[in-house]
Amino acid sequence: MLRRILPAQGVALEIASGTGQHAAWFAAGLPGWQWQPSDAQADAFGSIAAWCAQAGVANVREPVVLDVLAPRWPASGAAFAAPFDAIYCANMLHISPWATCAALMQGAARHLAPQGALVTYGPYLERDVPTSPGNRAFDASLRQRNPAWGLRSLEDVTHQATLAGLRLSERFEMPANNLLLVFRPSQRFTARVGQDGKPFTAWGHQTLLASAEQAGVNWPSSCRNGTCRTCIGRLVQGQVRYEIPWPGLSIEEKAEDGVLPCVAFPTSDVVLTGPGL
């Protein structure tokens, strides 16, 4: 599956490498890639070396200690010299505290190349998708062992990715009721309310209203689908796109640079005024 997702060559960081089986397997299957294993503890580094030696692979780097919750990746030693083309994390989110999800997304956003991908693998809970009996039992057993563990909601995981500037681009169903998810960096723009307003980040994959709310900007809204017009304002600088054909603006309002932030996606840095025209 990774051959389908990734280009022929690159450098990958693996989070929570554990015993090293994944590192050895992927390094053998992806000879054009350099694989950087990591784990929160160095206890299994000998096992990683043994698996790689058995597989006869030479494209696996020395493992590093990396705690996703730490502000610096890796936790010790030399800093990573360059962004990664891929970051891979399997079976971590459900056997670690929920805080590791946000930390993984934020760290991946810091260390991914602009065209890179964060790939996660494991079981998830999905809205409108029945949870298999096996996953329900697995979730219960995890929570019994540690109340901070358990299967994570895909919606919640995707929300944390969005907050970090990543977007879910691909979802693949895998054996044993697992999912392989691919997150990619979103375009990042700067927005202001007024020329002298405080700048905030406006992500290209979400509406201006969503980015404003995340930044603590108080902008009125109601319907969030472009019909009630509560959020109408003026776009005095920059460009936006709409994913609906007629976003609740009259011809006259469009001529006056009217904008509906609840359905407008930035395609450049923007300056708004309002609310109101």
N, C-alpha and C positions, 0 to 999 in steps of 0.2 A: 504493500500500500504506500509506503514512503517513496518508492520509485515513482509512483503516480503523482505525488504531491510535490516532491523536491526536484530541483535541477540535477544535472549529472555530477556536479561537484560543489563543494562548499565546506564550511566548518560548522559543526553542530555542538551545542552544549546540552548534555543530559542532566536533568535535575533528579535527585534521588536515585542514583544508579544502583544502589543495593549491592547484590553479589557480582554484578558485571555481566550477567547473561545477555541483557539487551545490547550493551556496548559491543560485546564480541560478535553477536549476531548481525547487528546493523553495520558494523565496520566491514564484515565479510561480504555482506550483500550490497554495500554501497562503497566500492573501492575508491571512488573519486572524492570521498568525503573524509575529512579529519574529524574524529569523535573525541569530545572532551567530557569524560565522566566526572561526576561530582556527587558528594553525599554530605549530610550534616555531620557525620562522624567518620573518622578514618579507619574504624574497625574492619571494614570490609575491603579495604584497598588491596590487601593480599589476594582476596578472592577475585577481584576485578583483574588483577595481573594474571592469575592462573587461568581464568576463562579466556583471556585474550591470547595467552601463550598456547593454550590447547587449540584455539581456532587458527593460530598462525597468522594473526593480523598485525600489521605494523603501523596502521593508521589510527591508533588510539593513543591519545596523550596521557601523561601522568595524571591520575585523579587529583582533584582538589577538594578541600573542605568548603562546603557552601551551605549555609543556613538561609533558606529563602526569607526568613523573618529579619535577618540582619540588614542594616542599611547599605552594607558594602558586599558586593559579590566579586570574587570569593571572600570568605570571612577572614582569610589570612594569606600571606604570601603576596606575590606580584599581582597587580591588577590585570584584568583581561586587556590584551593589547589592542583588540579590534572588535567591532560588533560581530555577532554570530548570524549566519545565514539561516539557522534553524535552532530552536530550543525544544527539547523533547522531555516530557514529564508523564510517566505512566504510574497509575495506581498510587498516587500520593494524596490527592485531595480528600479521599474518604477515610484515610487512616492518619489524619493530622488535624489539628484545630482549624476551625473555619478561617481564622486570620491568615492562614497560609495561602488561601486562594487569592486574596487581594495582593499579598506580597509577591506571589508568583506572577500575577498580571503586571504589577508595577515594575518588577525586576525585568521581566521579559521586554516590556516597553522601553526600558533603559538600554538593554543590551542587544536588541535585535537590529539587524541592518534594515534599511527602509523597505526592501522587498522581501524581508525574511518572514518566517512563520513560526508561531508557537504551536506545537502539536501536543495535545493531551490525550490520554487513553485511560479508560476505566468505566465503571458503571455510573449512571446518572438517573435522577428522577426527572421525568418530563411531563409537562402539563398536556393533558388530552392523550397521553400514551400510557396504556395500562402497564403497571410495574409487574414484572414477572414474579411468580412465587419465590423463585430462587433469590432474586434481588431483594425482595421484602425480608426474607429470612436472613440474608447477609447483612442488611441494614440493621435489623434488630440485634444480631449478634455483635456487630461493631459497637452499637450504642450501649450494650450491656457491658462490654469490655472497657469502654471509655465513653462517657457521655458527650465528650467533645468530638467524637468521631461520628461517621455515618455517611450514607450516600448524599450527594449534593444535588440540589435542584439546578438543572441546566439553565433555567431562567436567571437564577441568582448568580451563577458562575458567569454567564454572559454579561450580566449587569456590571460585575466587577471588572470584566475585560473592557467594557465600554468606558468606565470611569478612568481606566488607565490609558485609553487611547487605542485600544485594540478592537477589532470587529470579528465576529464569527463568520468566516467565509465558506467553510465546508464542514459537513457532518456526514460521517460514514458509520453505518451499522456494522458491528463486528461480532464474532462468535461469542457465545455465553452471555448475551445481553449487555455487551460493552459497546461503547461508542468511541470513535476516534474523531477528535475535533481539531479544526485548523483555525487559528486566530492570526490575523495579519494586522500590521500597523495601519492606522487610519491617517489620512491627511490632517495636518494640524495647522489651523489658522488663528489669527488674532482678531478679536472683536472688541468694539468699544461702543458705549452708549454716549454719543456726543464726541466731538473731536478731542476734548480734554478729559474724557471719561477714563476710568481705570481699565486697562486692558484685561481681557480674560480669554482663555483658550476656547476656540470654537472648532469642534471636530467635524471633519467632512462627512462622516458616516451618520451623524445625528443632527436633529434640527437645531436651529439657533436658540430656540426656547429651552431645549434640554440642556445645552451648554451653558446658557445664562443661569438657569436654575442651579446647576452644579457649582457655578462660581458665586452663588449667593446674590445674584442680581435680581432685584424685585421688579418683575415685569408681569402685568396682569394677563391672565389666560383663563379659558374655560373649556371649550370643546376639544381642542387639540387636533382637529381635523380640517381646519380652514373654513368652517362654515359660520361660526358665531361672530368672528371678526373682532373679538375682545382684544386680541393681542396686536392689532394692526399698528404699524409704525411706518417710518420712512427709511429707505436705504440710501444714505447720502454718499456712500463710498463702497466700492467692491461689487461683487457679483454673487448671486445665489441661484440655486436650481430648485425645481419643484418636481415631486414624483407623482403628482396628480395633475390632470390636464388643465383644470381651471380652478386655481386655488382661492376662490372667494374674493377676488379683486376685480373691480370694474375696469373698463378700458381707461377711464379718466384717472382712476387711482394708480393704475400701472404707469400712466404717463407722468404722474407726480411722484414716481419712484416708491409707491406703496409696497409694503412687504408684510407678510404674515409669518412671524418667526416660528409659529407652531408647526408649519409645514415647509419652511424654507431651509435648505441645506447650503452651507457656504461652499463656494468654489474659489474663494480668495479671502484675504483679509477684508473685514467689513467694519463700517461705522454706521450705527443706527441712531435715529432720533425718535422720540416718542415716549410713551405710547400715544397714538393718535397721529393724524396727518396734519 
